[in-house]
Amino acid sequence: MNKSQARKILGLDGTEDEKEVKKKYRKLMHENHPDSSGSEDSEAAARINTAYELIMKSFGGVEKKKATVKRKPKAKTWNAKENKNAYCVRPIFHEVEDFDGNSIGTIEIARGKYVWSNDEEFLLFLKSLYETSKELLDNARPSLFFEVPEVIKQKYLADLTYLLTGQFIDSSLTLKELGVLDVDAYKIDAMVELDINAATPKVGSVLYPAGVANHRLYLRNKGGQIVGYLSFKDDRLYYVIIPLLEQKKAQVKMVVADNTLKTRTRKKYVDLDLWIRLLETETSEIESTNRRIDDLLKKYANEGL
């Protein structure tokens, strides 16, 4: 593969800087996510990765990496907003690369109640919360002989990570990054994963929230029938929009944009145009969330006893 072919694969014209190339790459990879593309074409993903690596090397090559890729010393602070009322601190991870740009692991460079920002890779942000959740669960049962079955522990981990995520994401800042401001609301590209027995909604029809269960927002049509649940092309939006709706801090409008079904195995998806408007509220969910975390940890401590 040459640079011309690589640019064609990534949809580049050759004028983009490193940041723009990364943005194009992430967009393509999100489009190949099973929830959005319905494809299992591993060859396409491999071509995208190969093209990305080739283009990124053109910005300086190995010599530049030798000069710039170093292990960052552990820092006491991190340049990000803090949520001082969060339940606990969390680590900030940094991915370490060798001179050839290959990942060789992650190191902790800071620890605190830092809110996620674009300077922190989102996957490393989720890793931070997952590791923090594991630590909290382990501390909740420090000396018990009875081990919680792994399937049960994973459920606690998922629920705890979800609660912590809501404390370390600034919804308004994240929506500005991931959405497009349309008058007084943010417009988001979304999807509905259709229920196996649901009729395909017509283009232009409006869907309505039907309630949240297991961190999924289920949708109904005008007649009240459940059609499926809300899904996103960008995984980060799961951790922003669903908590906002759970906490009644936002209003949404959802209109079916395309009735061309996207399928993967037996799952079917329909595109949605989603507008979300943040609501002004004087009440905080911090104390409520902290209580929920406490209750979850107490329940885990007594699991199986």
Sequence and secondary structure as in RCSB ss.txt:
>XXXX:A:sequence
MNKSQARKILGLDGTEDEKEVKKKYRKLMHENHPDSSGSEDSEAAARINTAYELIMKSFGGVEKKKATVKRKPKA
KTWNAKENKNAYCVRPIFHEVEDFDGNSIGTIEIARGKYVWSNDEEFLLFLKSLYETSKELLDNARPSLFFEVPE
VIKQKYLADLTYLLTGQFIDSSLTLKELGVLDVDAYKIDAMVELDINAATPKVGSVLYPAGVANHRLYLRNKGGQ
IVGYLSFKDDRLYYVIIPLLEQKKAQVKMVVADNTLKTRTRKKYVDLDLWIRLLETETSEIESTNRRIDDLLKKY
ANEGL
>XXXX:A:secstr
  HHHHHHHHT  S   HHHHHHHHHHHHHHTSHHHH    HHHHHHHHHHHHHHHHTTTHHHHHHHH       
S  SS B TTSSS EEEEEEEE TTS EEEEEEEEEESB   TTS HHHHHHHHHHHHHHHHHHHSSS SS   H
HHHHHHHHHHHHHHHHHS  HHHHHHHHSEEETTEEEEEEEEEE TT     TT EEEEEEEETTEEEEE TTS 
EEEEEEESSGGGHHHHHHHHHTT EEEEEEEEEEEEEEETTEEEEEEEEEEEE   S  SHHHHHHHHHHHHHHH
HTTT 
